[in-house]
């Protein structure tokens, strides 16, 4: 495989031309991103699948099995990989029989191209919103074939660690037209991340009639044109075409995909790819990305820096996916944003970034939440393929869609039915906040049957995720309180503000680690403390934290940093402790940094130095993170961990811009930009221009629209219209921004 550095582009190229979709795949480090192209927040995501391809379906060192139409990007657990197309010479319908080594790979924003060396066959694909266009160039052979495998999926086949008892593909249908040029059908899939099965419908067309065609079941290949409701789990079924490529080696296929019906899949294909011009479809996808990525203009940077920022912006705008009208149980005219993988990941960075770049997405997401509450009676943190999930397991953290709603509200997003959105906040505040054990005791809206809970006693008794749940619920209540106050519900605002203090119940001043005392620790129902090493990182859905140790979670109090600093011994001791925790060679029980940027609970931690009067330490640690965990294209690295639906990519974007959101509040921390000039063309709030002069990572001074700024934070209201932020940088720490800490007392100063 070729692991060389990417092409050095000229400055005349467009933003889409700088995107390198190898970044974040197994080729260039961690991230779990999809190597195939999509359009911004498109419903489908065609991409190659390989043996042992992980949750995104692809590993560069493995042979390509084919090209499936649905993928989830940057996630820690697999889903999709449906409707696999496998071009071949001869025909082999076994899964491993599809496999081919590959070369000449190009992974662009709008186009994927690769040579399948086993067949000397060039495969190209380009996306539209619900459909994909393929161009296969075969060698001059009479036995060129193309397979459509309905049984293929990533869970259990490509991502082998996923083992689910009821994993399977059932109820497959397929009907070929008499001349073989068109095929329609559906298949029902189960397994992977999510609460239940889903059905995918498709309609595909070839640009010419095949020499022969038919269907297959397991290893039996027949000329039959119909598979009608095949429902034996474990069997492999699909369709095949034979093409005489001696005179015309190029075969075109286009496929529409829907979660609603074959008719809708056919309509998608007709509307999005009406003709047979592959290059025009690719140009349209490229134009869509240039329009989207072009909202951020950068100058004074190297080609590698352009590749990094535009690839991160690309990854930040893949998921969730716009599937309005795709699910029959929801009103067809209500926005429906799907593939939340999950809000626990995306509320901190992805959605605050979209508020700047694509406010319609945030507005539509909130509308989809309201519709989901109306129809499903509950809005879960995770929502994939139109199903709430994960079934039988509590959300990863809290009811974090509350934070997303509050972030949009306090920043003044217009066009939202806020009374309806507030009803969702109050539903969560009064009927959720259950904790992992409580989630198993009652259905949506049902009483808790006297299960001890965050709401009834102020914390969740020691158990699975009990500390992290309690902390997140406290912040959820703070977010709900802000919206309540803004809408004039003063009684509920006071109630939720008071509940948002409940994280304090878990602060144990006597717990000690590495010379520092006072950590947020598990507590029994009777009030007694549970002994626990603050360095113990339990992993997922274990006692007492979720995917991070007490060392990390003890800094997660986004709304009361001042009180946390006081409990930890004051600003100087707090800064010393946080600096210790962020030092990469300080390890937890799993050998990870105590505060690990490979996961979202660490995101806000370096910004808290600003509350302690040390913005220089914020700048130092953000700079170290970006330099060491996000690496230049061409070298192993990619992202610090799974990209998590664009969460890691969005973090990189904010670090490059030089300001970072305390999501759920009208507050940004100033960290210093990494490029000389950045201009964001915000669709609803005007231009935001950010420039820097001087060298180094430390801020020596800032002006906001020409006015000197002596604090290391700003409000969204201060940059809501056309804004110019000018940073003067220094190679050594300065005293700038040390005297005025951000507001931090239950939002009363906001």
N, C-alpha and C positions, 0 to 999 in steps of 0.2 A: 504494500500500500504506500501511497505517496504522502509523506508527512511533512512536506516542505512548507515554507511560509506562503501565504496567499499572494496573489498578484498585487503588485503595488500600483494602485489606480491613479490616474491623473485627477487633478482637482476639478476638471470639467465634467466629470461623470455625475450622474444624478444620485440622490440618496439611496435608492434601491440597489444601485450598482455596487455599493459598498457592503451590502449584507452578505455575510458568509454563514450559511446554515450548518456548517460543520462545527462551529463554536457551540459548546454545550452538549454535543453528542459524545459518544464514547471515543470519537477520534481526538477531540481536543478537551479532555477532562470531563469533569462532572457537569451535571445540569439536567440530563434526561430529556433533552429537547428533541423535537422531531426534525429529521433532516430534509423531509419533503416540503414543498411550498404550499401555502394557503393564501387566501386574501384576508385583509384585516377582519378579524372576528368572524370569518366564514364558517359555515355549518360543517363543511367537510374539510378533510386534511389528507389528501393522497400522499403516500410515502412508501418507500420500499420496506419490506419486512425481511428479516434474516433469522437464521437459526440462532438461538440464545441472544435474541435482540433486546432483552430487557423490557421495561415497561413502555418505552416509546417504540419498541418493535425492531430496533435497528442496531447492529454492531458492525463497524466498518471492516473488521477482519473476518467476518463470517459470510458465507455465500447468500446471495439474495434469493428468497423463496418466491417473491412476487411483489405486487403493489396493491395494497389495500387502501380503502377510501376514507376510513375514520381512524383518528388517533388522538390521544391526549398528550399534551406537551409538558414535559418537566415534572411529571407527577411521580410519587413514590409508590404507586400501586397501579397495576395495569387495567385497561379497559379497551374495548374496540378491536381494531385490526380486522374489519369486516369487508366482505366482497373482494376477495383477492383475485387479481388478474395475473396470470403467469404465462408469458410468451415462451414458446419452446420450438425446437426442431424435433420432429417426432412427437410422441405424446406419452407422458407419464403422469398419472393422476395421483400418485402417492405424495404425501407432503414433502418428504426428502427428495423425491423425484423431480420436484420443481427447482431444486437448488442449483445455483450457478455462481462460480467465482465472478468477480466484476472488476472493471477498470475504467479509466477515462471519466471518472465521476465529477459532475459539477452540480453544486447545490446552491442555486440562486434564489433570490426572493420570490421569483415568479415562475421558475422552471427548474426541473430536476432532469438530469441526463446521465445515463450510465451505459456502459457496454457490458453485456452478459457474455463473458468469455467462453463459456461452455458451448454457446450457440453462435458466437460471432454476431450478436444481435444488438442493435442500438435501441434502447428504450428511452422515451422522453415523455414527460407529463407536465401539465400546467393546469391550474385550478380556476374555477369560478366559485360563486358563493355556495351553491348546493350541487355542483357538478364538476366533472373533471374531463380533460381531453388528453388522450394518449396517442402517441405516434411511435409505431414500432417499425424499424427498418431491418428486415430479415436478410440473410444471405440468399442468393438466387437458388432456392430449393423448392421442390414441389410439395414437400411435407412440412411446411411451416404451420404451426398450431398456436392457438391461444385458448387458455382455460379460464373459466370463472369458477372459483372454489367458494361455495357458500358456507362450508363448515369451518373455514379458517377463522381464528381469532387469536389475539395476543395472550389472554389469560390461559395458562395451562399448556399452550403450544409454543409460543415464542418466549413468554416470560414464565419459565418453568417453576419458579418459587411459588407461584400462585396455584394453590391446590384447594379447590372448593368441591365439596361432596356432590353438589347438584350441577357442577360445571357441565355445560353441554350446549349443543346447537340443535334446535328442533323446529318443526313446523315449516320446513323449507318448501318454497314453491318456485318453479321456474317454467317459463313458457317461451319457446323460440317461435318466431314467425316462420311461415312456410318456406320463405327464401333464405332464412337464417340471418338476415341483416339486423333484426331487432330481437331483443330479449328483455323480458320483464319478470319480476318475482319479488320474493321477500324471504326473510329468515329471522327466526327468533333466537336471541342469544342470552346466555346466562353466565354469570361468573365475573370475577374481577371486582373492582371498586364500585359499590352501589348497592342499593337495597333490593333490587329486583330485576327481572328480565326486561328486555326491550326488543322491539321488532324494527328491522331496517327494510325499507322498500326500495326498489331500484328499477330503472329503465335504461337500457343501453342500446346503442346503434353502431353498426359498422358502416364504413363508407362504400363497401362493395359486398356482393354476395359471396359467401365462402364456397369452396369446392364441396365441402361436406360439413355437417354439424350434428350435434346431438347432445346427449346428457351422459353423466356417469354417476354410479353409486359404488363407493369403495373402489375396487379395482376393475369393475365391470363397465366397459365403455359401449354405448349403444347409440343408434341413430334416432332414438326417440326424441321428440321435440317437447316433451312435457314431464315435469316432476310436480305432482300434485299433493301438497300437504304431507311431505315426508317428515315423520316425527319420531324417528328412532335415534335417541341420543348416542353419540359415538360414531354413527355412520357419516361418511363424507359424500356429499352430493354436489353436483354443479353442472355446468355446460361447457361445450368445447366447439371450436371452429377449426377447420383446416383451410389454409390459404395456399394457392399456387403463387409463389413469390418469384418465379423465374423471369417474368416480364415486368412485373410491378412489385418491387420488394417492400413498398411502404404500405402499411395497414394503419388506418385511423379508426379509433374507437372513442366514443364519448358516452359518459354515463352520468345520469342524474340520480341523486340519493335523497330519500325522504324518510322521516320518522312517522309520517301520516298515512301515506297510501301510494300505490303504484301510479295513480293518476297524478298526484302531486309531483312525484319524481319525474314523470314524463313532462309535466308542465315546466318544472325547473329547467330541464334540459332544453326544451323548446325556447324558453325565454332567455337563457343565459348563453347557450352555444347554438344559435339557430343554423349556422352553416358548417362548413368543413375546413375553415381556415385556422389551422393550428397556431400559426404565428400571430394571427390577429388576437386570438384568445390569450396567448402569452403576453402580448403587448398590453392588453387590457388589464391583466393582473399586475404587470409592472407599473402601469399608470396608477392603479389603485394604491400601490405601495408608495409611489412617489408623492402622491397627494397626501397620504397619511404621514409618511416620514418627513416630508418637506415642511411640515409645521414646525420642525426644529431645524434651524439653520446654524451651522457652526463654521467658524473660521479660525485661522491660526493654529491648525492642528496637523498632525502627520496623517498619512493614509491609514496607518494602523489604528490611530485614535478614531478616525472616521468609521472604520470598520467596526470597532468595538461599540461605539455609541449607537450607530444605526442598526447593528445586529441586536443590541439590547432593546432598542425601541421596537424593533420587529417582534422580538419574543414577548415584549410587554403587551402586544396588541393582537395576540392569537386567541386567548381564552379570557372570559367566557365566550361562547359562540351564540350568534344571533339565530335563534330558531323560532322566530315569531311565526305562528300559524302551523307549526309542525306537530303539535300535540293536540289530539282531538278533544281532550277534556278541558282545555283552556279556550277562552274566547279568542277567535282568530285575529282580532284587531288589536289585542293587547300585546305590547312587547313581551317577548319571552326569551330571556337570556339563560342559556343552558351551559352545562359543563363548568359548574363551580367546583373546583377541585382543590381547595375549598375556600370559603370566605375566611376561615382561620388564617390562611396564607395570604390572601389578596387584600384584606382591608387595610393593612398597614402601609403598603406602598403602591400596589397596582391601582387601586381605586382613587387614591389622592392624585396619582399621575393622570388618570383618565379624566378627572375633574378639570384638569388643565387642558388636556389635548382632545378629549372626546366626551364632553359633558352629556351628549345625548345618550351615551352608553350608561352613564350613572343614572340618569333620569329613567331610562328604560329598565334598568336593573331593579330600581325601586318599584316601578309599576309592576314588574313581573313578580316581585315579592308579595305585593298586595294581592295579585291574582292567585298566586299559589296558596296564600292563606285562605282566600275565599273558597277555593276548590278543594285543597288538600287538608285544610284545618291545621296545618303546621308548616313552617318554613325551616327546613334543615340547613345546616352549615354546608352540606354537600348536596349537589344536585347534578346528576349526570344522566344523559340519554332520557331526560324527562322524568327521572325517578328520584324520589327523596332517598337519602341514605346517610350513612351506612346503616342498614337495618339491624336493629337489636343492639346497636352500640351508640353510646353518647357521642355528641359532637366532639371534635378534637380539643376544643377549649371551652369557650363560653357560647353565648348567643351573639356571635360577633357581627351578624348583619346589623345589629343595633349600632355598632360603631360606624359602619358604612353609612347608614342613614344619617347619623348625627354629623358626620364629617360633611356631607352634602348640605345639611341644614345650616350649620353654623357658618359655612362659607357662601351661603346665599344662593344655592342652585335654584333656578326658577323652573316653572313648568311642572312641578311635582304636586300631586294631591296630598298635601302634608297632613290634613286630618286623617285620611285613609292610612298613610304611612305611620302616623302616630298610633293608630289602632293596633298595628303590628308590634310596635314598641311596647305598648301596654300589655298586649297578649303575652309577649315574652317575659315581661317583668312580673306578671301575675300568675302565669301558667307554666313557664319554663324555669330556668335557673335550678334545675333538678339535681345536677351532678350525675355522675355515671351510674351510681346505684339507683337513684330516683328515676332515671330514664327507663329502667326496666319495670318500674312498679305501676306506672299509669300511662294511659294514652293521652292524646292531645286534649287539653282542656279538662281532663279528669282530675279529681282531688288526689293528693299525694298519699292518702291512706296513712297519715301520721308518720311518714318516712322523714327522719330528721333531715333538714335541708338548710341550704343557705338562707332561704327566706324565713324559716321558722326559728332558727337559733343563731344566725349570723355567720356561720361557716359550715362547710361540709365536713362531717366527721372523717377521721383518717381512713383512707381507702384509695381505690383507684382514682388517680388524678385529682384527689380531693383538694390539694393546695392550689394547683394551677386552675382548676375550675373556680374556686372561690375568688382568686385574684381577678380572673377574667369577668366573672359576674359582677364584681365590684365596679370594674370599669364599664361594663355594660349598663349598670345602673346610673353611673355618672353621665354616660352618653344619652340615655333616655331622659334624665333630668334636664339636660340642656334643652332638648326639644320641647319637653313639657313646659319649661319656663318660657321659651320663645313663643309658644302657642297660647300662653295665658293660663295654663293648668297649674296654678301655684301650689295647690295642695299636693298633687302628685309629684311636682318638682321637689318640694321639700322632703317628701317621703323617699324618693329615689336618691336625692343627694345624701340623705342620712344613711341609707343603705350602702351607698358607695364607699363609706368609711369602714365597712366591715372587714376589709382586708387586714385591718390592724389586729383583729382577734388572733391572727396566726403569726404575729411577730413575736418570736421568743427571744428575749434579750439575753438569755443565758447560753444559747447555742454558740459554740465557738469553732472556728476553722482557720488555720494558718494565721493565728494571732488576731483575728477579727471576731468580734462578738455581735450577735443579733442577726437572726435569719428568719425568713418566713418558712414555718415548719408545720408538719402535720399535727393535728390536735384531735383527741378522742371526743366523743359526744359528751362525756362527763367533764370535759375541760382539761384533762391531763394531756401532757405532751408526749409525743411518740419520739423515741430516740432514732435519729436518722443522720447519716453522714451527709453533710451539705454538698459533698462532691459526688454523691451517688446519682448517676444518670440512669433512670429506669428503662428508657425507651418508650414505646407506644402502648397506651392503655394499661399502664402498670401503676403501682403505688409509688409515689404520691404526687408525681409531677408528670407532665406530658413532654417527652423528648428533650428534656433539659433538667439539670440538677437545681437544688436550692440556690446555689451560687448564682445561677442565671435568673431564676424567677424572683429572687429577693430584690431585684432591681426593676421588676415589672409593676410599677404603680404610676401609670402615665398621668394621672390627674392630681396626685398629691406628692410630687417629688420633694417639696419643701419639708413635709412631715416625715418622709422617709429619711431624708438627710439628717433631720433632728434625731430620729430614733437610732440612726447609725453613728451618732457621735459628733455631728456637725460637719461643715463643708470640707475642712482639711482632711479629716479622717475618712469621710465618705469618698473624696477624690482619690485618696491613697488606696482604699479598698477597691474601688472600681478600676483603677489603673492596674492593680494586681490581678483582678479577674479577667481583664482584657489582654493581659500579656500572654501570647500564644503558647509559651512553654509551661503554663500552669494547667494541668490536665485534670479531667474528671475521671470517674471510674471506668469509662469506656475509652480512655485515651484521647478524648477530644478536649479542646480548650474549655476552661470553666465557663466562659461565655462564648459560645460557638456560633459564628456567623454562617455556618452551614444550615442554620435553621432560624425560623422567624422570631422566636422569643428573644433573640439577641439584638434585633434590629434597632431598637430605641436606645439601648444601653449607652453607647458612646456620647449620645446627645445630652445625657444627664449631667456631664461635667459642667455644662453651661449653667445649670441650676446651682452648682457649687462654686461658681465664679472662676472656672477653669476652661474657657473656650479653646485655649491652646491645646489641651489634652483631647478635646473633641476632634480638632483638626488633625492632630497627630495620629489618633487611632483610626479615623476614617481614611486618612492617606495610607496608612499601613495596610488596612484591609483591602483597599482597591489595588494597591501595588502587588500584594502578595497572594490574594485569593481570587482576584479577577485578573487574568494575565493577558498579554498581548496575543493577537491571533497568530496561529502557527505553532504555539507552544502548548503543552498540556496544561489545562487549567479550566477555562470556561467560566464556571460559576462555583461559589463555595460549597454548594450542595444542589439538590434538586431545584430547578428553576421555579417549581411550584406555580404553574400557570402565569408566569411572568413576574412573580414577587421578587425574585433575586435580580432579574433584569431591571425592574423598576428601581430597586435600591441603587444599582449602578448608575441609572439615569439621574436620580436625585443627587448622588454624590458628585456626578459630573457637573450638574447645574450649580451646586454649591449651597443648596438649602434643602432641609429635610422636614417632612411633616410629622407632627405629633397627631396622628390620624384620629379623628373624632373631635378635634379642637381647632379653633381658629389660630393656629400657632405653627410657625416654622422655625427651625433652628438654622442659623447661618454657619455653614461649614467651610465655605470657600470653593469657588469653581475650579475645575481642572483644565479648562480650555480658555483661550484668550477672549473669545466672544461667542455668545450663544443668544439666538433670538428665537423665542417661542411665539408663534402666531396662534394665539388662543381664539377659538371660534366665537366665544361669547364674552370675553373679558379683555380683548385688545392685546397689543404686543408687550411681551416681557423681554427686555434686553438685559443681558448680564455680561459684563466685561471684567477683565482682571488685568492688572499691571504688576510688575515685580515678579520675583521668583520665590519658590518655597511654598509650603503648605499652610503657613500660619497667617492669620488675618491681621493686618496692621491698621486698616481703616475701611469704612464702607460709607457710600453715599446712596441715598434713596431719592431719586428724582432731584439730584443736586444738593440735597440736604444731608449734612453729616449725621451718621447714625452711630450712637455710642453703645449700643446693646447688640448682643449676639442672637437676637431673635426678632421676628416680624410677625405681624398678623396678616391673614389672607386679605382682610379689608384694605390693607395698605398697598397691595399690589393688584387690586381688582381691576383697575383700568390700565391704560398704557403706562408702563413702568420701566425705569432704567435703574438698575442696581450696578454700582461700580465698586469693585473690591480692589484694595491695595494689599498685596501679599508680601510676606517676609520669610526669609530662610530661618529665622530664629523666633522663639516665642515672644509675644508682646503682651502688654497690659490692656490691649483693646478689649472692650466688651465684658470686663470683669466686675463692674460695679452694679449693674442692673439685672438681676435674675429674672427669668420669665415668670409670668403669673402662674400660680400653682396651688390655689386653695379652693378646691371644688368648683373651679370655674367662676368664682364670684368676681374676680378681676376682669374676666372676659366679657 
